[in-house]
Amino acid sequence: MPGNKYNGNSISTHIPTRVERLLRERELREQRKSGRASYSNEVIDNHRGAQVSENGPRFREGDNSGFAYVEQYSEEAAAASALVEGCETQDGRPFRQRLLVVANRLPVSAVRRGEDSWSLEISAGGLVTALLGVKEFEARWIGWAGVNVPDEIGQKALTKALAEKRCIPVFLDEEIVHQYYNGYCNNILWPLFHYLGLPQEDRLATTRSFQSQFAAYKKANQMFADVVNAHYEEGDVVWCHDYHLMYLPECLKKHNTKMKVGWFLHTPFPSSEIHRTLPSRSELLRSVLAADLVGFHTYDYARHFVSACTRILGLEGTPEGVEDQGRLTRVAAFPIGIDSDRFIRALELPQVQEHINELKDRFSGRKVMLGVDRLDMIKGIPQKILAFEKFLEENPSWRDKVVLLQIAVPTRTDVPEYQKLTSQVHEIVGRINGRFGTLTAVPIHHLDRSLDFHALCALYAVTDVALVTSLRDGMNLVSYEFVACQDAKKGVLILSEFAGAAQSLGAGAILVNPWNITEVAASIGQALNMPAEEREKRHRHNFHHVTTHTAQEWAETFVSELNDTVVEAQLRTSKVPPELPQNDAMEHYLQSSNRLLILGFNATLTEPVDTPGSRGDQIKEMELKLHPELKEPLTALCNDPKTTVVVLSGSDRHVLDKNFEEYDMWLAAENGMFLRHTKGKWMTTMPEHLNMEWVDSVKHVFEYFTERTPRSHFDFRDTLLVWNYKYADVEFGRLQARDMLQHLWTGPISNASVDVVQGSRSVEVRAVGVTKGAAIDRILGEIVHSKSMTTPIDYVLCIGHFVGKDEDVYTFFEPELPSDVTSITRSKATEGPRLSAERRASASRSGAKSSQTKTQRSMPATDRRTDNNHSSGSLRRRPSPEKNSWSVLDLKGDNYFSCAVGRTRTSARYLVSSSDDVVSFLHRLANAS
């Protein structure tokens, strides 16, 4: 960091890059797998008594895809953490890092048998059982047990019983469950994330208002956070799951900023145009961004999330994630898998072989098509059945040679929309069976119930064509389960392109648009008539993916990336300056006798326009106004005879006059090119031969792009032009800025002496050498002459929200000598307090200088031009003032405080978050003095 020797940021040792660390970690994982088999079998045997009833309920997608019931993190995570935390291992073995898996529901079914007695059964299905195979985490599962336990005796007994299963309960009362789970989660977030839109007002009224549901949602998330905080131990990894807990990462980080927090969404994340309809859109996005790592099933969902953060919150999207003032939340895709070995082993069991033989006899001579879905609007069951009907219409020869088995697991049977869907499906099935069935056979076998695990595996094994027609699905693991059970038969998978699995299994599957009934019907014909050789090739590709991208691999990858993301974040934050030490700054302020306060204006002394939860106000931002709470402290500071206040801004003179004319201070407009005391007239500090011939041509370009870019605007000033597209569409604004820069460089400014300064959402063109740091020596010379100073300035506070080009004002004042150097060398009366051209040129760089240069800085009395009418045409040169004979600055290291407002990438020594913090600090200074 240039000119900043006080932040201790130098790192001499080589730190491996993120990719280097992750590649090494992957290599170590592969090496361990070869020796894992015996240990794996042992652990599975130990768990078998506490494992699952295969008849347990299958999760819904979004409750469903379940979560990793996982057990311990790996040695390379320890190595990665040791880079920063200095962790050590004992006897060469990795330390035991715990994983706290936080989900809405615990992976158990609890039934109360008595006042202090509970019966527990771990639920099968989803990923709960699948991830029992992961051996590299010491896991604890935190969630709601699914039952209301109002009495303390029952809560203690259930907590004790769950502890044996490594589960920790969160106790939610019935009202919270109704508002939080049935209301906000299932009635608001779930439909929105699946592109079904928000409920209309009449539906909202049936489950209370949106506001009360969101309040309950936040309250429930805080209750989860309280339980996590109570059981958290230093070094734990906290893995939050799904849309039920979007508010949880922020709750956890508020309690402990060093906690490692990851969040994973098991449903789709909608496009920003859908998400922006959510009333609590910004609050939820910011809460999720508090996590260190945010994971999704597919790149599309991750891209939608980053886009929402960019368009709704105005943050910067990067290839790695979302950046907010230097803090990076990593966003990545982690496609989930299944425990494929569990399905492959199950096919060898006698009871499964018996099922397979029964099914083969039952459907002998007919091709078997299979659909396994929850009976839900997003699963596309009506579309699937209608496509099958169209296939039978167009292919009469197949009517007695194919059968569709549709397993439709009932869900939310008390909701009218789901009841209507059930009736619709039954009606279509009845019509088709009546139309194409015979006395001995029907084309569709429809079951409104779930199957046990062994029966399901057998059904997968005898299927010729699996049909997945989801209208919108986070992943859809049925397709994975089908492929895992098909190594013998090599059946064909027809897969909706709107399922997340399409991005993983798309090469081997036949992808379809489920809304296009004709296309799906044609795909059924293609699958049934596919040659064996092609089926073999397609199956081999998908089978390899399913058996290598397992649920265990998914969990290991996510947690290793989370650990490494924390390492990367710690390396990044080591380069961020600390918060302004207000007490130290005040103490040195009171001990000094001649103080200089240099204050920026925009985003420093103005009222914040963009605050969390509020909409940015373009008109308010364009019309800069002084923060309403600054009048009293500014007046007190300006009236202090020991203090000189300078407002140094890129704004034009009219804006500064309007806001500061009542104060006794100095105003430096247009980056210091114009200067006046509020009791005097404007003068210019511009170099005498500054070339401004480029202004008109650049102005025409800015006008053109302003017309073409809605909600953009540009400011025309005497020495610079600024085009701002902060409130334009983010992507369009960036494209326009890129086009503008290409045009400028190849045309109007190709041979001009100008600097182009790119802000986060702005493009600025100014004359070469026009910076705040370059102007500060001329400004100080004028102030010293005007005030007839006889003592050196011994305290400088410089606060501003400056672009990188103007941060040379921070480094200008950096003392290069230790703070015990106090001598002040007097100059001859004839020499004056000049600063040589070489001295000025190097003022913004840190480096060795002569001892006299390090001891003091002498400022030149600059040539000035006055301006009576605020018109550059009326500026004229004035005679140089008499020269002084003393050193202007007597700064010690502890008496200089440079501070950036809201910018973590800065050469300033310190940070403050916003202009509100600046106002608060100036209040303290004013009261103390």
N, C-alpha and C positions, 0 to 999 in steps of 0.2 A: 504494500500500500504506500504510494508515494508520499514522502514527507511525514509519515506517521511512524514515529519510532517508539511510541508509547503504548502500543497495543499488544506487543509481544507475540506477533503472529508468524514469525519466521519458523519454518519447518525444515530442518536440515536433512532428515532421513527420508528415504524413498518410501512412499505409501503406495501399495499396489492399486491400480485402477479398479473400478467396480467390476468391469468385465473380467479382468485378471482374477479377482477374488472369486467370482462366481464360477468361472471355468475350473479353477482349482478345486472348489467345493464339489462341483459335479464329478470331477475325476475321483475324488475321495469317496463319494457316494457309490460310484460304480465299483470301486475296489472292495468296499465293504459288502456289497450285495452277494458276492461270490461266497462269502463266509457266513452269510446270515441265515441260511436255510434251517440248520439244526436249532438255532436259537429261536427262530420264528415258530417252528413246530412246538417247541417247549412252551412258549408264551401262549400260543393258541390253546394248547391243552389246559394250561392253567386257567385260562379265561372261560373254558367251555361251559363250566358250571354256571357262570354268570352271564353267558351269552344270551342269545335271543330266542324267543319263541318265533319260529318261522311263520306263524300265523298272525304275527302282529301287523298293525295297520301300516300301509305304505304312506309316506309323507306326500303332501302336495308340493308341487314345484314352487319353491319360494319359501315353504316350510321345509320343502321336501328335499331338495337335492341333498339335504342333510348336511352334516358337517363332520369334520374329521374327529373321530374318537381316537385320539392320537396320543403317543406316549413319550417322546423325548427328543431333544434336538441334538444336532451332530457336532462332532469335534471341530469341523471347519468353522461353524458358527462361533465356537469358543475362540478360535484363532482370530476370526474377524473382529469379535468384540474386544479381544486382547489388544488389538492395535490401538484402541482408544482407551479402554477401561483398565488395561494392565491386568486382565484376568489371568490366572495361572491354573494349570491342571496338576493333579496329584498322580504320581506314578505313571505319567505319560498318558493318562486317560482323560477324556473330556469331562468338564464339569457338568453337573446335572441341571440343565436349563429347563424350567417348567413352562408349560404352555397352558394358558387359561383360555379355553374356548367358550365364548359367550354367545348364546343363541336364545331366541325367544322361548323355545321349548327344550326341556331336558330330554335325553334319549331314553326315557323310562316312562312306563305307565304305572301310576301309583293308585292303589286301592286301599282304603282304610278298613282294617279288620277289627279295630277296637279303639278305645280312647287313646292308647299309646302304642298301637300296633299297626304296621303298614305292610302291605304286600307289594313288591316291586318286580317289574319285568322290563328288561331292556327291549326297546322297540326294534323290530327288524325293518328292512327296507331302507330306501334312501342311501345315504352314505354312512350311516351309523355303523352298520355291520361291516361295510366294505373297509372302513378305515381302522377297524380293529387290527388290521394287519400291519399298521405302521408301528414300528418299534423304536423310533428314535426321538420320542417326546415323552416327557412325564406330564401327562395331561390332567387337567381338572376342567370339568364341564359346569358352567354356570348358566342357569336359566329357570324358567317357570315350570313347575311340576305338572301343570294342567289341572290342578284341583284347588278349590278354595279351602284354606285352613285358617279359620278365624281365631282358634284358641291356641294359647301358648304351649300347652301340653302336646297338642298334635303337631305343632311346628317343630318342637324339640325332638319328638320321636321321628318325624319324617327326615329332619336334618341328619340325625344319627344314622338312619337306615340308608339314606342316599350317600353318606360319606363312604360306605363300604363299596359303592359303585364309582367312587371318585367323582361324585356329583355334588354340587352346592346349589340349594334352592333359593329362588327369589320369590317372596310371598306377595302376590298381588290380590287385592280384594275384588269382589265381583263387579263393583262399579268401574274400577280402573280397567279391568279386563274388557268390560262392555264398551267403554269409550275408546280405549287404546287399541285393543286387538280387533274386536268386531267392527269398531267404528273407523278409526283413522287408518289402521293398517290394511284391513280387508275391504273397506268401503271407499277409501280415498287413494292410498298409495298403490295397492295391487292393481286395480283397474287402470290407473294412469300409466304405470310402468309397462302394462301390456297393451297400450294404445286403445283402451276402451273409453278413455276420457273421464272427466270428473262427473259425479252424480249430479243430477239436477236438484233444484232447491227443494222440491217436494220429497225427494228421497232423503235429502239431508235432514229434513225435519223429523223423519222417523227415527233417527239415531242421534238426536240432539244436534246442536249447531257445530259447524266446522271448528269454531274457536274453542269450544269446550273439548272437542276430540283432540285437537292439537295440544291443548294444555295437559290433557291426560297422557298423551304420547310423550311429552317432555318429562312429565312426572314419573312415568313408568321407566323411561330411560335413566333418569336420575336414580331410581331405586336399584336398577341393575348396576349402575356405577358405584353406588354405596356398597353393594356386596363385593364387587370386584376390588374396591379399595381396601375393604376389610381383610381380604385374603391375599392381596398382592404382596409379593416379596421382591426385593431388588434383584433385577436381572430377568424377571419373568417376561414372557411375551404374551400380550393380550390380543386375541384374534376375535374380532366382532363379526357377526354374520347377519346379513340380509337387511331388508328394508325396515324391519321392525326396530332396528337399533341404529338408525342413521344419526340420531342425536347423541349417541353414547361416546364416540371418540372425543368430542369437545368436553363432555362432562369429565372424562378420565384425565384429559390433558390439563384441565383447570386445576385438578387436584394434585397432579404430579406431571410436570412438563417432561421429565426424563423417562416416563413410562413408554415402552415400545408398544405401539398400537397399530394393528392392521385391521382393515375392514374389507369384507368381501360381499359382493351382491350376487345372489343366486338367481335373480330374475333378469330380464332385459333391462337396460337403462334407455329410456326413450330419447328421441331427438330433442334438442333444446327448444324447438317450437312447441312440443308437447309439454315438456317439463315447466316451461315458463308460465303455463296456465295455473300451476299450483300456487295458491296464495302464500304458502310458507317456503317458496322455492329457494330464496336466498339464504334463509336461516339454516335449512337442511344442508345445502351445498357447503356452506362455511363450516358446519359441524362435521361433515364427512372429511373436509380438508384438514381438520385438526389431526387426523391419523397420519402416520408416517408412510404407510403404503395402502393404496386403494386398488382392489383387484376386481376384475370382471371375467366372465366366461370367454368373451370374444373381443377382438380389437374394435369391432363396430361399437359395442357398448362403451368401451373405454374412450373411444373417439367422441361419442355423444356426451359423455360426462365432461370431458375437457372442453368441448364446445359450449356446454351449458355454463361452465365456470367462466369462460371467456366472454360469452355474450350477455349473461345475466349479472355476473359479478364484476366484469371488466378486468379480470385478471389475465396474466400472460400464460398462454399455453405453450409448452415446449415439447420436444420429442420424448422427454422423460416424464412429463406430468404437468402439474400446474404450479406456477411460481407466484408468490405473493410477497413482495418486498424482500426478496432474497431467500425466503423460506420455500423450499421445494417439497411438495407432496407428490411422491412418485405414484404414477397411475400406469397399470400394466394389465395385460390379459393373461389369465391362468386357466386354460381349458381344463375342466374337471374330468375325472374318469371314474371307473368302477373298480372293484376288486375282481378282476377277470378270473383269477385263479379259483376263487370261490365258486363261480359258475362252471368252470371247466371241471373241477373236482366233483361237483354235484352230479354231473352227467354220468359219472361212473357208479353212483350209489344204486343199490338194488331197487329201492322204491321208485327212483326216477326212471330206471330202465323199464320197470313194470308199467309206469305211466306211458312211456314212449310207445311200448308195444300195444297198449290198449288204444292209443290215439291212432296209430298206424292201421290197426284193424278197423277202427270206427270210420276212418276217412279213406279207406282203401279205394284206389282208382280215381281219386279226386285231388287236385292241387289245393293246398291249404294256404290261405292268406290270413294274416293276423294283425289285429290292432289292439294295443293295450294302452289305455288312457284313463285319466280321471274324467268323470263326466262334468266337463267344464267348458265354458264358452270359448276359451282360447285353444282347445284341443282339436277343433275342426272335425268333430265326429259327424255332424250332418253332411259336411262337404265330402267326407270320405265315403259315406254310404251312397250319396247321390252320384258320385263318380263311379262307384261300383255298379250302380243301376245303369248308368249310361254305357258302361263296358258290356254289360249283359245284353242291352238293347242292340248294340252294334256288332256283337259277336255271339249269335245264337248257338253256335257249335260248342261254346264254353259253358253253357248254362247248367249242364249236369256234370261238368268236369271240374268245377271250382267251388270252393266254399270260403266264406269270410267269417272268421271267428273274431268277434268284437267283445273285448273285456272292458266294461265301463264301470270303474270304481266310483260309487256314489260319494258326493262331497257336498257339504253345506245344504243339506236336504231341507232345511227350514227357510231358505231364501227363495222368494217367489221366482226370481229369474232362473234359478237352477231347476225349480220344479217345472217351469215352462219348457226349459231345454230338454228335460227328461221326457216329457210328454211328446215333444216334437220328434225326438229320436225314435221313440216307440212307434209313433205313427208312421214314420218313413220306413222303418224295418218291417212293420206289419204289411204295408202296402207292397213292398218289393217281394216279400215272401209269398204274399197272396198272388202276385202277378207271375213270378217265375218259379215258385215252388211246385212240388209234386206230392203225391200221397206218401212217398217214402223219403223225400229229401227236400230241404229248404236251402236257399243260397246263403242265408245269413243266420249265424248262431250268435245271439246277443245275450250277454250276461251282465246283470246289474250288481256285480259283487266282485271282490278281489279273490285271487287265488293264492294258495300257500306257495312257498318258495319252490318246493320240489315239483309241484304241478306246473308252475310257471316255466321252470327250466325245461321240463318235458315238452311243453307246448312250443317253446322257442325252437327246440331241437327238430320237431317234425314240420315246422313251417317252411313253405317254399318262398313266400313273398311277405315281408313285413311292410306294413303301410302306416307311415307316420305323417299326418297331415295337419300338424299344429299351425294355427293362425299366428301365434307368437309364443315362443318358448325360450326360456333362459338357456337351456341346454338340451334336455330330453335324453335321459339315460336309458330309456327303453331301447333305443337304437343300438347303444353300446351292449346292452345285455343280450340282444338278439344276435349280434355279431359274435359275441363270446361263445354262444351255444351252437354255432353253425359250422364248426370246423369240419364236421363230417358231411353235412348236406350241401353246404355252400349256397345258401339261399340268397335271394336278391332283396336289397333294402331300397324302398321308395321313401324318400325323405323330403319333408317340406323345407324350402329354402329359408323359411322364417324361424326355424329352430336353430339354436346355437350350434348344435351338433353338425349342421350342414357345413360349417367351416372346417371341421375336423374330418368328417367322413364323406365329404362331397366327392372325392375322387372315385371312391368305390360304389357310392350310392347313385340312384337315379333321382336327381333333384327336380322338384315340381313346385309350382305355385298352387297352393290348395284352393285358391279362389277360382282357378281356371279348371272347371270340371272336365272339360274336353281334354286338356293336357294330362290330367291325372288318369283319366280313363285310358288314354293312349299309352301312358307309362305302365299301367297294369298289363296291357297286352304285350308291351315290350318285355316286361319282367317274366311273364309266363312263357314266352316263346324264346327267351334268351338261351343261346348255345352254352353248353357246359363249359367250354374253354373260357368264354367271356365271364361266366359266373365265377369261375376259379380265380381269374385275375382280379376281378373286383373284390372278391372276398379276401384274397390274400393281402391286398393293400389295407383294407379296413381292419382285418384281424391283427395285423402287425401294429397298427396304431392303438387299438383297444388294449392289447396286452403289454404295450410299452408305456403308454400314457395313462397310468393307473391312478386311482385315488390317492394311493400312498405317495406316488411321485408328485402329484399335485400339491399335497400338503407339505412335503419336504421342500419343494421348490418355493412355495409361498413363504414359508417361515424363514428359509435361508435368505431369500430376497429381502424380507422384512428386517432381519438382523443386519444385512449389509446396507440397507437403506439408512438405518440409524447410524451406522459407521460413516456413511457418506455425508449425512446431515451434520454429524459432529465435526467432520473435516471442513464442511462449508461454513458452519457457524463460527469456527475458530478464526475465520477471516473477517467476521463481522465485529465492528467496534462495540464497546459496551454502552449501556445507558448512561446518559449524562449524570455525573455525581453532583446532584444539586446542592447538597450540603457543603461539599468542598468548594464548588464554584461560588457559593455565597460567602464562605469564610474568606477566600482570597479577595473577593470583591470588596468586602468591608475593610480589609487591611490595606488596600491600595489607595492612592491619592489622586491618580489621573487615569480615568477609565475610558475605554472606547468600546461601545456596543455597536456591532454591525449586524443589522437585521435584514433578512429578505422580506418580501411582501407576500407574493402569491403562495398559498399553502403554508405560510409561516405566521403571518399576522392576520390572515383572513379567516372567516368562519368556515369550518369544514363543510364541503358540499357533498362529498361521498362518505356516508357513514353506514355501517352495517344495518341492513333492514330498511334503509331509506332509498328512494329513487334519486339518482343524480339530477341536479337541476341545471340545465345548460344555460338558461338566461341568467341565473344567479351567479354562475361561474364566470360568464363572460363579463359581467359587471362587477368587478372586484370591489369589495367593501371591507373596511377594517372590522375586525372582530369586535362585537359590541361590548365585550367585557374588558377591552384594552384601554379605554379612555383614562381611567383613574391611574393604573400603574404607569402608562406611558407619560402622562402629565408629570407624575412624581419623579420619574427617572430623568426626563428632559429638564426639569427645574433644578436638579441636583448640580451644583457648580463643579463637582468633581467628575461628572459623567458627561461624555459626548455621545449622542445617539445618531447613527447614520442608517437610513433605510436605503439599501442597495438592491435595486430591482431591474428586471428587464422591461417593466411597464413604461409607458410613455409619460411625459411630464404632466399632462392634464390629469391622469389617474392619480398620481402621487399628490398633486396640488389639492385635489378634491378630498382626499382622505387624511392629509397630514398638515394642512395649512395652519391649523390652530395650535400646533405643538412647536416647541423651541428645539428644532432638530435640523439635521442635514438630510437632504434628499438627493439621491444619485439615480437618475433615470436612464433607461436604455443601457443597462449593464455598466453604468458609470460614465457614459459618454456625455451626460449633462448633469450639472451639479448646481445646487443652490442651498443656501440657508433659508429657512422658511420666512425669515425677515428680510431676505435680500432678493436678488434677481437671478434668473437662470444664466449659467455660463457653460461653455463646452470645454471638455477636457480631451476632445478628439485630437489625434495627431493632425498637424496642419495640412498635410498633403494626402489625406485619406481619399482614395478613389471610390466614388459612389456611382459611376456611370452605369453599373449593372442593374440598378434598382428598377427602372421602368420595365425592362424585359422580364425580370423575375416576377414583378407584380402582375403582368399579363398572364404568366403561367399559373400563378396562384389563383387569379380570378377565374381562369378556365376550369381548374380542378375543383374549385369551390362550387361552381355551377353544376358540375357533373357529379358531385358527391353530396347527397342530402345530409343535412345537419352538420356539415363541416363549415368552418369559417376561417378567415385569415385576418391578421392584424398588420397594418402597414405603419411602420415607424420610420423615423429619420435615418436610422443606421442599421435597421434589420427588418426582415419580414418573417412572420410566423404563420404557417398553415396548420390548423388544429382539426383533427378528425376523431376526437375522443368519443363524441356522441353519435358518430356515423356507425353503420353496420361494421362490425369488427373486421370480418374477412374482406369486405369490399373496400374498407378504408385502407387496409394494408396493401391491397392490390393497386389502389389509386396512388398511394404513397410511393410504391415501387416504380410505377409508370412515371410519376412526376420526377423522381430522382434521375431515372434514365434520360428523360427529356432535358432536364437541367444540365446534366453533365455533358451531354452531346451537343447542347445548343447554347442557351443564354449565358452560362457561367463557365463554358469550356476553357476560356482564356482569361477569366476574371479573377482578381485576387479576393476570393471569398472563402469563408468556411461554411460548410453545411453541417448543422447540428441536428441529429435525429433524437427526439424524445420518444417516450413510449407510445404516444399517439400524436406526434407532431413532427413537422419538418420546419427548420429555421435556417434562413440564409442571412449571414452577416459578413461584414468586411473582415478580412484577415487581421488577427491580432486584437479584435474587439472581444475581450473577456473581462469579467469582474476582477480577476487577479491582476490583469495588465493595467487596469484603470486605478487600482487602489492606491498606488504610490502617488499618483497625481492628485487623487482626492485628498489624501492625508496632507500632502504639501499645502493645498489650499486651506484646509481646516486649520493647520498649524499657523499659517500666516494670518488668517482671519481672526483667530482667537488670541493671537499673540501669546502663544504658549511659552512658558519659561521653565516648565518641568517636563520630563519625558513621560510618555504613556507607559504605565507599568501594569496594565491589566487590559486584556482584549477578550471579548466574548463575541464570537461570530456564529450566528445561527441562520440557516436558510435551507430551502428546498431548491437546490441549484442543479441544473443539468451538469453532466460530467465535464463539459468544456469549461464551465465557470467555477469548478471546484479548485482552481488554482488560487482562489482567494483564501481557501483554508490553509494551503501549504505556504502561502506568502509569509505568514507570521510565525512559522515554526522556528523556535530558537534551536540553534545547533550546539550551544554550550550547556554544560550542567548548570543547574539552577543556583550554584553557589558563586557564579561569576556575577559580580555586582558593579564593577567599575564602569563609569561613564566617561568616555574620552571627549574632551572639548575640542572643537575645531577652531581654526583661526577665523577671525571676524570676516576676513575677505573671502573665505572659501564657502561659507554657507553650508546648510545641511543637505548636500547633494547626494544622490544615489546614482552611481555611474550606470552607463547603458549596459555594461556587462553584469553589473549587480542586479539590475532590474530583470535582465533576461534570465538570470539564474534564481530569481527569488522564488519561483514556484517549483524548484527542484531541491531535493535533499542531497547533500554532498558536502565534502570538506571545503572550507573556505578559510581565509586568513584569520588569525586570532582577533584582529580588530573588527573584521566584518562580522564574526560570530558574536562579538560583545554587544554590538548595537546596530541600529539601522538609521541612517540619516536620510531624510526625505527631501526631494527637490521641491522648490516653490515653482509650480508649473505656470507656463504661459496660459492665459485664460481668454475666453471670449464671452461676452455677455449677450443675453437675449432678453429683450424687453417684451417681445410679443409672442413668445413661444414659437417663433418661426425661424427655421434654419436660414432663411434668406437674410435675416437681420443680424446674424451673429457677426461680431467683429472682435479683433484681438485687442487686449488691453496690455499696458506695460507690465513687465514682471514686477512683483513686489520686492521689497527689500529682503535681503537674504539673512537668515538666522545663523547662529553660530553654535548650535548645540545639537545633540543627538535626540531624535524624536522618540525612539523606542528603547525602553529598558525592560525588555520582557525576559522573564525566567520561565523555565518549562512549566512550573506549577501555576503560572499566572496567565496561561493562554488556554482558552476553551473553545474549540471549534466543534460545531454540532450540526449534523444533518437531520432534517425533518422528514421522516417517513422514507428514507433511502438507506438500505443496508449496504449497497455497493457504493462506498464513498471513501474519500481520502480524509474525511473529518475524523477527529479523535473519538467523538461520541455520537450517540443517537438520541432522538426523542421521536415518539410515535406520530404525533399529529400537532396541529396548531393549538389544540386545546392544552396540550402539555406545555407549549411555549407560553401561552397565556398564564397558566398556573405558575410557571417559574418566574415570569416577569412580575407577577403579583408578589411573590415571595421576596424578590430583590427590592421592589419598591417599598414594601413594608419594613424590610430590614434596614434600609438606608434612611 
